[in-house]
Amino acid sequence: MRRDSSFLCISITIKNGGKILGKNLSFVLNNLEDLVAAFFISITTILVVINIVLRYVFNSGLVWSEEVATGCFVWSVFIGAVAVFKHRGHVGVDIIVKRMPQGMQKAIGLITDVILVALNGYMSYLSIIYISKSYTKMTPVLGISSVYISSSVLIAFVLMTMYSIKFVWQDVTGSGKEEK
C-alpha cells in the first residue's frame, strides 16, 4: 500500500537505496520551469477565486490579493514561456523549410538558433536595464519593490538564452534528439 505523502516517500527511498528519490529529483529538475509556472498560476487562480467569494458573498475582499495575483500571473507567463521554449514548443511557420533538403533544413535550424541566442541575450541585457530602473518603484498596495515582479523577465530571458546556446550546441554536434 503506497500513499503519496512526503514522509512515506522518504522512508521508501531510504529502503530502496535512493532510487525513488533519484527519480523524483530528476523529474523535478527536468520539469522545474513547468512546476514553477504551475505554482504561480495556481496561486493566481486561488487568490482570484477567494477574492470573488469574499466580495460577492461577504461584501469584503483582500486588498492585497489583486496585486499578488497579478505578480504571480506575470511570473507564470514568463516562466511558462521558458518551459515551452525548452521543449521547442513555440509556434513557428516551417512549411517552406520542411520542403527543403535535409542539409538545408539543418543549416536553417542552426542559423535560427544562433539568431535566438543573440535575441534572447539582448533581451536579457535589456531586462537588466529595466530591473535597474524599477528598483525604486514600489507596488501600490504592498509597498514592496516592483523588482520582485520585474525579475521574472530577466530570469526568463537568461534561461531562454541558455537553452538557445544548448540548441546551437545540439545543432553543431548533432546530439539533439528533440524534434524542432
C-alpha positions in Angstrom: 0.0 0.0 0.0 1.6 3.3 -1.1 0.4 6.7 -0.2 1.7 9.9 -1.7 2.9 11.6 1.4 6.4 13.0 1.5 7.2 11.1 4.8 6.3 7.8 3.2 8.3 8.6 0.0 11.4 9.4 2.1 11.1 6.2 4.1 10.6 4.2 0.9 13.6 6.0 -0.7 15.9 5.0 2.2 14.8 1.4 1.9 15.2 1.2 -1.9 18.7 2.7 -1.9 17.7 6.2 -3.1 16.1 5.1 -6.4 12.7 6.8 -5.8 14.4 10.0 -4.5 16.6 10.0 -7.6 13.5 9.6 -9.9 11.6 12.3 -8.1 14.5 14.7 -8.0 15.2 14.0 -11.7 11.5 14.7 -12.5 11.6 18.0 -10.6 14.8 19.2 -12.2 13.7 18.2 -15.7 10.3 19.9 -15.2 11.3 22.8 -12.9 10.1 25.6 -15.2 6.7 23.8 -15.7 6.3 23.3 -11.9 7.2 26.9 -11.1 4.8 28.2 -13.7 2.1 25.9 -12.5 2.7 27.0 -8.9 2.3 30.7 -9.8 -0.8 30.2 -12.0 -2.3 28.1 -9.2 -1.7 30.9 -6.7 -3.2 33.4 -9.1 -6.3 31.3 -9.6 -6.7 30.6 -5.9 -6.4 34.3 -4.9 -8.8 35.4 -7.6 -11.4 32.9 -6.6 -11.1 33.7 -2.9 -11.4 37.4 -3.6 -14.5 36.8 -5.8 -16.2 34.8 -3.0 -15.2 37.4 -0.4 -16.6 40.2 -2.5 -19.9 38.7 -3.6 -20.7 36.6 -0.5 -19.2 38.6 2.4 -19.2 42.0 0.7 -15.5 42.5 1.5 -12.2 41.4 0.0 -8.5 41.1 0.4 -6.9 44.4 -0.6 -3.6 42.9 -1.5 -4.8 39.8 -3.4 -5.1 41.6 -6.8 -1.5 42.8 -6.6 -0.2 39.4 -5.6 -2.3 37.6 -8.2 -1.0 40.0 -10.9 2.6 39.4 -9.8 2.1 35.7 -9.8 0.5 35.8 -13.2 3.5 37.7 -14.6 5.8 35.1 -13.2 3.7 32.3 -14.6 3.7 33.8 -18.1 7.4 34.4 -18.3 8.5 31.1 -16.7 5.8 29.3 -18.7 7.4 30.8 -21.8 10.7 29.3 -20.8 9.1 25.9 -20.2 7.6 25.9 -23.7 10.9 27.3 -25.2 12.8 24.5 -23.5 10.8 21.9 -25.4 10.8 23.9 -28.6 7.1 24.3 -28.4 6.6 27.9 -29.6 4.7 28.4 -32.7 6.7 28.6 -35.9 5.9 28.6 -39.6 8.1 26.0 -41.2 6.2 25.0 -44.3 8.9 26.2 -46.6 11.8 24.8 -44.6 10.2 21.3 -44.5 10.2 21.2 -48.3 14.0 21.8 -48.5 16.7 19.2 -48.5 17.8 17.8 -45.1 21.1 19.6 -45.2 19.5 22.9 -45.8 17.0 22.3 -43.0 19.8 21.7 -40.6 21.6 24.9 -41.7 18.5 27.0 -41.4 17.9 25.4 -37.9 21.4 26.4 -36.9 21.0 29.9 -38.2 17.7 30.2 -36.4 19.2 29.0 -33.1 22.1 31.4 -33.4 19.7 34.3 -34.0 17.7 33.2 -30.9 20.9 33.2 -28.8 21.5 36.8 -29.9 17.9 38.0 -29.5 17.5 36.3 -26.1 20.9 37.6 -24.9 19.9 41.1 -26.0 16.6 40.8 -24.2 18.5 39.7 -21.1 20.6 42.8 -21.3 17.5 45.0 -21.7 15.9 43.2 -18.8 18.9 44.2 -16.6 18.4 47.8 -17.6 14.6 47.5 -16.9 15.2 46.0 -13.5 17.8 48.6 -12.5 15.2 51.3 -13.2 12.4 49.5 -11.4 14.2 49.1 -8.1 12.9 52.3 -6.7 9.3 51.8 -8.0 7.1 50.5 -5.2 4.0 48.5 -5.7 0.9 50.5 -4.7 -0.7 48.2 -2.1 2.1 46.1 -0.6 4.7 48.8 -0.9 7.5 46.4 -2.0 9.9 47.0 -4.8 8.5 46.1 -8.2 11.8 44.3 -8.9 10.3 41.2 -7.3 7.9 41.1 -10.2 10.2 42.5 -12.9 12.9 40.0 -12.2 10.8 37.3 -13.8 11.6 38.9 -17.2 15.3 38.7 -16.6 15.2 35.2 -15.3 13.1 34.1 -18.3 15.4 35.6 -20.9 18.5 34.4 -19.2 17.1 30.8 -19.2 16.0 31.1 -22.8 19.5 32.3 -23.7 21.0 29.3 -22.0 18.6 26.9 -23.8 19.3 28.7 -27.1 23.0 28.0 -26.5 22.2 24.4 -25.8 20.2 24.2 -29.0 23.1 25.6 -31.0 25.4 23.1 -29.4 23.0 20.3 -30.3 22.8 21.6 -33.9 26.6 21.7 -34.2 27.3 18.3 -32.5 24.2 16.5 -33.8 23.4 15.4 -30.2 19.9 16.8 -30.0 17.3 14.1 -30.2 14.4 16.6 -29.7 12.3 17.5 -32.7 12.1 21.1 -33.7 
